[in-house]
Amino acid sequence: GLAPARMVRSLNEFLLGFSRLETFATLFVGIIDLADGTVRYCSAGHPPAIHVNADASEILTLDVQSGVVGAFHDIAYQDGVTRFSPGDVLLLYTDGTTEARDPSGAFFGEEGLRDAVMRESAADRPFEGFVGRLLASLDAFTGNRLEDDVAMVALRFDGLDGTAAEKGDVRVRGAGTRE
């Protein structure tokens, strides 16, 4: 029943209780309220999640950001909230995605990721295979030479209908990861 920022604050204190110097983690904690169509989240040092609307005409960055976990006492963690409509997608990714380099050394970057997301989430493209297509774009950019780990998770909000509510169906569909 805790808010995401409260959970992260508790985890931070727990890790500081036994971790060595310069040991930290990044993470994204989100609580999805299906009835309300919202996600309350805390992004702790993690790259900003991307919210793609259903027709792929707009991409929003979840820009409420907090510091890493396990590095400092008394760090302030904040909750952010975003509202989803049926068909909207939430994309989470690690920094290995945007820090990937092409053979000449240029970064894929936030802009490269946004371009790939727009291209691969176009209305004529199915959600199934979305993460695979993003990873293929990244592989093409790097010449299949990733130097850092890459993980991606995509969730589509399908709404909540009466049948799904009776069955307890979550109505959020995931689209794979690769690390």
N, C-alpha and C positions, 0 to 999 in steps of 0.2 A: 503493500500500500504506500510505499514511499515514492516521492517524486524522483525522477532520474538524477537531478543534481544532488539530492540528498544521498542516494545510493552511491554515487561517485565519490562524494565527500567521505562517506564511511569507508569505502574501499581505499581511498587515499590514506586515511589514518591507519587502516589495517596494514597496508603495504609499508608505510613508514615505520611501523613497529618492528619490522625485522629485515628490511631490505638494506643492501649495501649502498654506498654513495653512488650517485649517477646511474641508478637503476630506476627506470620509469616505464610507463606504458601509455599508449593512446587507446581510446575506446569511444564507441558510440553506444549510448543506451537510449532506447526509445520505447515508449508505452503507447500502443495503438488502441484508440477508443473507436471501435467499429461503429457503434451507434451514433457517435458524434462526427465521425469521419476526420478525426484529428490524430496527430502524433505529437506527444510531449517528449522532448528529447534533451539529452545533454551530450554534447560533443566535446570530449576532453582530449585536446591535442590532436584529434583525428582530422583528416581532410574534410572540408565541408561537404555534407551529403547533397545530392542533387534531386530536386523534385521536378519531374517532367509531367506537364499536363497531358490529359488523355489524347488529344489530337496532335501532340508533339509540336505545337506552335509556340510554346513557351517553356523555358527552363529557369527554375529558381534555385538559388543556392541557399541552403539552410545556414544562415550566417551568424547565428548565436554560437559563439565559440568560447571554450574554457581551456585552461592549461592542462598539461599532462598529469597523469596519476602516478603517485609514488615518489615524487621529487621534492616537494615542499610542503611544510605545514602551513595552515591558514590560507591556502589558496582559495579563491572564490570560484565556485562552480555555478553556472547559470542554466536554467531551463529555457528552451525555446519551444514554440508550438507552431505547427503548420497544419492546414486543413486540406484534406484530399477530397476529390470528387471521384466517382466511379471511373476506372480506367487510368487514373493517375499512377505514376511510378515513382518509387523512391529508390535511388541508387546510392549504395555505400561502396567505398573503394579505399584501398590503402595508398600511401604516398608513393609506392613503387610504380603506380599507374602514371601519375603526372610527372614523376622524375625519370621516367624511361627516356632513353636517348636514341636518336637515329645514328647511323654509321658516321655522320659528320660531327656528332656531339650535341646536336640541338635537342632540347627537351620537348617531350610530347605536351606537357603543360596543361593548365586548366583550359586554355582555348582549344587545344587539340582534343581534349576529352569532351568538351561541350560540342564541338563539331561532330565528333563520332557519335555522341548520344543523339543529337538531332538527326543525323543520317540513319542511324540504326533503330530509332524509335518512330520513324515516320509512319503515318497512318496506314500505309500499304504493307508495313512489316509486322508480322505477328510478334507478340510478346515472347512466346516460346522461342528460345534461341537468342534472345537479346544480349545476355552476358557473353555468350559464345561469339556473337558478331563483334562486340566491343573488344574482346580479347584478340580476335582475328585482326582487327584494325591496329591494335597495339603491336601484334607480332609483325604485321606488314611494315609498320613505321620503324620498328627496331631491327628489322631483318632477322627476326627470331632470336634476338640476343638481349634478353632481359637481364639486367645486372642486380636487380633487387626483387624481393618477393612481390607478387601482385595477387590481391584478393578482391573480388567484387561480389556483391549481393544486390539483387534487384527484387523489389517487392511491388506488386501491382495491387491497388485497392479496388476490389470488385464490388464494393458496397455491401449492404446487409439487407437481404430480402426476408420475408416471413418464413419461407421454407428453410433457408440457411440458419435463421435464428433458432427455429425449433430443433434442428439437428445439431446445433452448436458449431456449425461450420464457420471457420474463421473468415473465409472470403478474402483472404490475402494470399496471393500466389507468388512464390519465389521463383527466381530464374537462375539458379546455379552459381557456383563459385569455382575458382581455380586458384591454387596457391603454388 
